[in-house]
Amino acid sequence: METKRLVFVGVGGQGNLLASRLLGEAALAEGVPAVVSEIHGMAQRGGIVESAVLIGNVTSPIVSPGEADVLISFEPVETLRALGKCNKSSVIITNVHPLPPFTVAVGQGTYPDVDDMLALIRKKAGRVIALDGDAIAEEVGNPLALNMVMLGALIGSETIPITAEDMKKTISSSTKKAFLESNLAAFDRGFEEAKAN
Amino acid sequence: MHRLLTDSPGKEMLLLGNEAIARGALEGGMAFATCYPGTPSSEIPEQFFKISQESDLYFEYSTNEKVALEVAAGAAVCGIRTMVTMKHVGVNVAADPLMTLAYVGTKGGMVIITADDPSLFSSQNEQDNRFYARLSGLPMLEPTNAQEMKDITIYALELSEELELPVLLRTTTRLNHIRGSVKLGDLKPLKTKGNFQKNPFHFVVVPAVGRNLHKVLLQKYEKAAGKSEKSPYNIIIGKGKWGIVTNGVSYNYVKDAVEDLGLSDEVSILKLGFSWPLPRDLIVRFLMQVEKVLVVEELEPIMENDIKAMAHESTLTLPIRGKGVGRLSRLFEYDPGMVREAIAQYFGVEYKGTKALDLSGIPELPGRPPTLCPGCPHRATYYSVKQVYGPDAIHPTDIGCYTLGLLPPISMADFLVCMGSSVSSSCGFSEASDQKVVSFIGDSTFFHSGITGLINAVHNNHKFTLVILDNGTTAMTGHQPHPGVDTGPLGVNLSQISLEDVVRGCGVKDVHVVKPFKIRKTMEAVKAAMEYDGLSVIISREMCPLFAKATGQGKKARPFSVNHDKCKNHRDCINLLACPAMYLDGEQVEINKYLCIGCSVCAQVCPENAILPMKG
């Protein structure tokens, strides 16, 4: 099986650790070898949260600079910050909805223009799938479902050997009933966005 | 039912490394666990805390690591299988009992988890606790993946019981927080009661006893060395002429690199999972079958130096290297690319790494450091203290969320070395300078190791102010209880110890208890403490809002918003408090109503009273 190295980045509270864990669960359920790594602790207090999922014939739990096959980023500035994980053939799936850090509010930095950032990412990278995950999550009535949108986009990008059906099975078995419908709708919308992108 | 109590041998589950250790403990019949939480070890006791509420397992959050080890030692000499978990620097706290418990030994198996933190993801240093095995003479085991974390825990319990010696199980952050497939085994019935056989000439370590016991330890050490030679965790993989010795998470990088570089026929790997005592014969045999050796180990060149010494003793002259090859250094954790590159370079194999994207032209990105949460009471306390004392007071601080007060605009952390150092170092600061001293410590950290410092301050007549930030939990590591916590909402019934009583009992005369969200009253108390000629303690009490929410103790408060008719854009709110719920929309300060928890501190800070609760 071809090795796939995936990096997830986001901001504390966006749910990217759950996304990478569910992907790991789906892989296990389908007999696809996978290893997940997460960073807990201090990094979770509003800081950057990074996780990795490695699929296939590989046991190293982390991804070196330049070696990500897919970068799934929940926030556009974090996409730029994590760009060093990518190479020319990496697929980048990025949310375009900005979440400015508080350093911007207190004048310790400037938040770049989102369109400029996207143009820069597109210029440097190979394939880029950009979507407004927060808007989609709002539309399906569950603002917390950003991680489901991003998982949908990942599966829709057809970069890993996990089908939408496999992924949705895992989502269904680990989501509270009240959120199941909106989570699956968010997943589907992300999936379609990636297909069209 | 807790998922780790799943009684389906053979079933595969995706487990966090720390969950795998907890499951291994249960499969190994471990019946008595203690800890002080600390990243990256915290999820192990988190499982035990929940499991103990629905099984025979005894578990406690002990006051600190030394206490945890001593509590477990009492149980272990009664013949119960025990586990003690801590982060790497926790072993420093527990080092006193550790060194002599090694002499005394145990009856039931005892496994001590030392969770090391290369790269300092959540720690003050990256000390290599493999030295503790050498210092204490205790065996050490090091797993390499989630499955092994479970299996080696069972092995460690059995090894410990056989040797009648505690066993150190060392992990690193990457392994603690890995998620991998783990095949479950049988759950063992737990033996929860033992029987202590008195033997003071073994268990009471006066010098005469200690002299004897040191000999006993060396005998056990020899036996452990024999076990290490035959351990299934010490194995040679492959038959190639180039040797690589490795341990822990690095084994994965080596294994993947050898395959990626197509060197499976050229390389043989010596994987050391039973890493102390080292299997001398196995290592020498390995050295004799290869032409040159690369040692791949994070942090200190421990195996490298030992293996070089063994080669010397066996008059083997093959090249052995580790640190300094490629980017392999004593600093920080390794990664797969780094190890691949070092292997290629050392053995002279052509290798072109993947070229990372060119990062030129990327604008300077705004930092996103971790920060105090919206509505965090620590922010309010810091504000009041700074208003009263100004910017020149010295602020020794301690270990917890409040260490984030280091960052501007709060900037109220000046000195920190370890748990409890805020209080004791304040004694030194106040004597050796004429600057005012206000130190900060959390409630859990105060119980852990602040009390002895406070008694020292009282006894030696030191003059400073200690602020105890009492948020009713151990917040940083994931909301574990401590002796000052009302544990009812957590589903257990443990005795709660009053901070005020402890502080007064230590002999402090000037004690204030404040609610930090009441800014004016808090500042009055701070002023009184500043004017008091002696040692003052301010207990600033407000529950961690995340913990309150998680345990259903949160009070619903309306979020606040800025009235732009009143706002004159002083921006004291955003500039002095830096609450992440606030942001600038153009030139106007706005409050994110989803993030604001209604603590009202910004409203009290605003000179124009322009911040008001939202209507409706």
Interface residues (C-beta under 8 A of the other chain):
Chain A: V11 G12 R21 G24 E25 L28 P33 A34 V35 V36 S37 E38 I39 H40 G41 M42 A43 Q44 R45 G46 G47 I48 N57 V58 T59 S60 P61 I62 V63 S64 P65 G66 E67 V77 E78 L80 R81 L83 G84 K85 C86 N87 K88 S90 P100 P101 F102 T103 V104 A105 V106 Q108 G109 T110 Y111 P112 D116 L120 K124 A125
Chain B: E12 M13 L14 L16 T39 P40 S42 E43 F121 S122 N145 A146 T173 R174 L175 H177 I178 R179 G180 S181 V249 N252 Y253 K255 D256 E259 D335 P336 G337 M338 G353 T354 K355 A356 L357 D358 L359 G361 I362 P363 E364 L365 P366 G367 R368 P369 P370 T371 L372 C373 C401 L404 P408 P409 M476 T477 I574 N575 A578 C579 P580 M582 Y583 L584
